Amino acid sequence: MTFLTNTTTRRIEWGECDPAGIVFYPRFFAMFDNATTLLFSAALGMTKYQFLAKYDCAGYPMVDTRARFLIPARFGDDVTIETSITEIKRSSFQVLHHLKKDGALAVEGFETRVWTGRDPADPAKIKSQPIPPDVIARLSKP
């Protein structure tokens, strides 16, 4: 099964950089988090707030992440982030991000996330739950 890819373009802001003007590495993880939400919003045709309510979802927290840093990104650079789901299991899914600068791969990010709902035994907690078939269908390529 293959899944949709969403591409977003953004400019690197000063607040994302260290004193040398190079992106401080944890900021890439914030960019990737936002890119994952943009992928879901594009696929489902609604905001995160709307789809969390519609699917009675408590969110999709990160359980594993890593990145490879190939080319530095600097203040003022325009970059694109291509985000794809690469695998979907019962309640978890893998996300791949390619951040490109001038068409070259600068950072490659990997995420494992888990679809969650409120724990019926304790609504103050969250618990993994199956990803709704409708969500999987909308994330899949025709």
Secondary structure, DSSP 8 states (H G I E B T S, - for coil): --B-EEEEEEE--GGGB-TTSBB-THHHHHHHHHHHHHHHHHHHTS-HHHHHHHTT--B--EEEEEEEE-S--BTT-EEEEEEEEEEE-SSEEEEEEEEEETTEEEEEEEEEEE-EEEETTEEEEEEE----HHHHHHHB--
